[in-house]
Each structure stands twice: as structure tokens, then as C-alpha cells.
Amino acid sequence: MASVNPLKLLQELVSIPGPPGQEEAVFEALKRHVEAMGLKASTDAKGNLLVSLGKSEKPKVVVAAHLDEIAMIVR
């Protein structure tokens, strides 16, 4: 598995525009990084990116996150 600088990865991902309903660029970037790390990525019927971290039948960790950004200015 390739080494990843978590700060640089986070900076890259949050800099990609992803307003609600238009998250494709963020999705593709994340999928590309996951696959570059040697992990298998798939998409389910709802369009979620699924990544398996091992061969276990039962997940030990589940991470759920949104790809979209806040589409308003917060002051």
C-alpha cells in the first residue's frame, strides 16, 4: 500500500468544488486515491463509494461521510 500524506490529501479533497448534487469530481478524486493505495473501490446502487480494507466478512470499522460541501456562506 502506498504511503499517503494525510494533510496533503485532505487539503486536495476539500479544495475540489462539490456542491450538493455535483459531487462527481470529489468522488472521482477519492476513488483514484483509494485505488492508488491498492484498495478495491466499488459503487453501490445508490452511488456510494465502497472500499474494503481487508478480507474479513464482517466489517470492523465503517466510515460514513458526505462528499458534498456546505453550499452557503457561514459567518
Stockholm file with secondary structure:
# STOCKHOLM 1.0

chainA/1-75         MASVNPLKLLQELVSIPGPPGQEEAVFEALKRHVEAMGLKASTDAKGNLLVSLGKSEKPKVVVAAHLDEIAMIVR
#=GR chainA/1-75 SS CCCCCHHHHHHHHHHSCCCTTCCHHHHHHHHHHHHHTTCEEEECTTCCEEEECSSCSSCSCCCCCCCCCCCSCCC
#=GC SS_cons        CCCCCHHHHHHHHHHSCCCTTCCHHHHHHHHHHHHHTTCEEEECTTCCEEEECSSCSSCSCCCCCCCCCCCSCCC
//
